[in-house]
Each structure stands twice: as C-alpha cells, then as structure tokens.
Amino acid sequence: MAVGLQVPLLALAGLLLFLSVGPQAEGGKVLVVPMEGSHWLSMREAVRELHARGHQAVVVSPEVNLHIKEEDFFTMKTYEIPCTQDEFNHILLGQSHMIFEKAHFLKTFWRSMTILKNVSLLFQKSCEGLMYDKDLIRHLNASSFDVVLTDPVYPCGAVLAEYLKIPAVFFLRALPCDLDSESTQCPNPSSYVPRLLTTNSDHMTFLQRVKNMLYPLALKYICHVSLTPYASLASKLLQRGVSLVDILGSASVWLFRGDFVLDYPRPIMPNMVFIGGINCANRKPLSQLYRSREIEL
C-alpha cells in the first residue's frame, strides 16, 4: 500500500510515457490548466514531479484566484477576469457556512442552485477571459507544447487543447452526469455500477437499480447550468458545432484519482488510468522502537 502513496508516482506513468514517445525522449513541455481549490492542490504534486523528471510546466491561471500561486517548479501565466479578489472569495467561499446549517431540503436545494449558477458564471467568465486574451493565446500557440494537463471538471482546459490542437491528458476524481463514460464511449451499466451520490453499492435490489437509473436525471439540470456554456464557447472558437462530449472525447489519457479499493469496480477503456493515492501524504518509515515491537509480535 505504501508504494502506491509515494511521490515518485507510478500514477504518472501514463502521462510520462505520453511525453517520452519522441525519438530522443527529451523533457516535454506541459501546459497546465488547473481547476481552483482542492483540485489544484492534488494536481500541483503531479506538476512538481513532472518538473523533477525534467519536463517544463507552464500553469495558466486568472490573476484572481485562491490557491494557484507561483512556485519554483513551474512558470505561471496569468490573464485578467472581470472580478476583484474580494468578489472572487465571496462567490467561492461566502456561502460555506451552509454546510453546517439545517434547513428544509427544498430551501437548501434552491440556495445551492443559486450558488452553483454564480460559481459557474464566474468560471465561464474566467474561461472567456483566457480564450479571448489574444496575446496570451498567441504566446501559448507559439510555445509548441507537447500536451495539456487539465481537470475536465473545468472544461476550459479541454476547450483550449482542442483550440490549440494539442493532445490533452485529463487529471480528475470524477465527472457528473456520467460524462466520463459518455465521452470515452465506455460501457456504464446501471445494473451494477453505482451512480454518483446515490449511496448504492454494487449489490442492488430492484428498487435500488431503478433509483440508480433515475437519479442521474436530476443531475442533468446541474450539468446543463454549469457545463453546457463551454460547448457554446468552443463552437464559436472552432467555428463549427461541437458538444461537450465531443470536446471531452478528444482526450488522449484520463488519469482518475481513484481505484477499485476506494470505488466499486466498473468497466474502463484503454486510455483510463487509475492513480488512487496521488493526493495522499507519504507514509513516514517506522521508528526503530516500533520496528522492534513488530518483530516481537
């Protein structure tokens, strides 16, 4: 178990192999488009390891953010968004107290939908700020990146990869509305694959299977609110009609921060790689005292 948690990550094998297929296997250039919050905190360690292995990483982020700060193992490029730091903090963190409040389900649901709309609009404006920054896009296009590393829960990185015609590697925990399965054309049987947030196991009664089939329908509205506008933006930029599934389906490799110990087994496609444990801290070796006690036991 400890081997899977160490920072020289076997989890990066797929990405590093992708970057090492050239005839001279020299260090590659990685364009990183992260998602804000804890998503970035997990991806940051992958970027750190890529730097340690000789790859160059450029992280693209709005000037206003929470956790994405310049560090010595990557180059940071920023762009403007129509939002101040206080407004950004309020939209993302201002309603966090709701987690601890007890209220009627419908009241909580509608308040959550309002927050979701505000957060989604913020990230959509951020993506537009990136894609319509002509100087930055011109610079990125001229930099000859080998791959885009991004979290598809924020589809802007996938849109950028498609626009720049650069292969994309996705780094994610999960996607709502089964978009990962749909985009990779992966079988996703409701009969034994528990859906997100249902609390079902892989051994379901008939009624639980019915719930497993109906529950995702409620999430469609959430996906429509938060993700559909990226398809419209991509269609304008690419000057052809594309869906979000089309954009996500172009990814070369999907790196899932999970495994079949944490999650229930399910069908996967050849370009899906499980990297569970990548965001876990390294286990420190036992002291001599504890090792001696283990031997005695």
Residue, then its C-alpha position, 0 to 999 in steps of 0.5 A: m500500500a505504501v508504494g502506491l502513496q509515494v511521490p515518485l508516482l507510478a500514477l504518472a506513468g501514463l502521462l510520462l510515457f505520453l511525453s517520452v514517445g519522441p525519438q530522443a525522449e527529451g523533457g516535454k513541455v506541459l501546459v497546465v490548466p488547473m481547476e481552483g481549490s482542492h483540485w489544484l492542490s492534488m494536481r500541483e504534486a503531479v506538476r512538481e514531479l513532472h518538473a523533477r523528471g525534467h519536463q517544463a510546466v507552464v500553469v495558466s491561471p486568472e490573476v484572481n484566484l485562491h490557491i494557484k500561486e507561483e512556485d519554483f517548479f513551474t512558470m505561471k501565466t496569468y490573464e485578467i477576469p472581470c472580478t476583484q479578489d474580494e468578489f472572487n472569495h465571496i462567490l467561492l467561499g461566502q456561502s460555506h457556512m451552509i454546510f453546517e446549517k439545517a434547513h428544509f431540503l427544498k430551501t437548501f436545494w434552491r440556495s445551492m442552485t443559486i450558488l452553483k449558477n454564480v460559481s459557474l458564471l464566474f468560471q465561464k467568465s474566467c474561461e472567456g477571459l483566457m480564450y479571448d486574451k489574444d496575446l496570451i493565446r498567441h504566446l501559448n500557440a507559439s510555445s509548441f507544447d507537447v500536451v495539456l494537463t487539465d481537470p475536465v471538471y473545468p472544461c476550459g482546459a479541454v476547450l483550449a487543447e482542442y483550440l490549440k490542437i494539442p493532445a490533452v491528458f485529463f487529471l480528475r476524481a470524477l465527472p457528473c452526469d456520467l460524462d466520463s463514460e459518455s465521452t470515452q464511449c465506455p460501457n456504464p451499466s446501471s445494473y451494477v455500477p453505482r451512480l454518483l451520490t446515490t449511496n448504492s453499492d454494487h449489490m442492488t435490489f430492484l428498487q435500488r437499480v431503478k433509483n440508480m437509473l433515475y437519479p442521474l436525471a436530476l443531475k442533468y439540470i446541474c450539468h446543463v447550468s454549469l457545463t453546457p456554456y463551454a460547448s457554446l464557447a468552443s463552437k464559436l472558437l472552432q467555428r463549427g458545432v461541437s458538444l461537450v462530449d465531443i470536446l471531452g472525447s478528444a482526450s488522449v489519457w484520463l488519469f482518475r484519482g481513484d481505484f477499485v479499493l476506494d470505488y466499486p469496480r466498473p468497466i474502463m477503456p484503454n486510455m483510463v488510468f487509475i492513480g488512487g493515492i496521488n493526493c495522499a501524504n507519504r507514509k513516514p518509515l517506522s521508528q526503530l522502537y516500533r520496528s522492534r515491537e513488530i518483530e516481537l509480535 
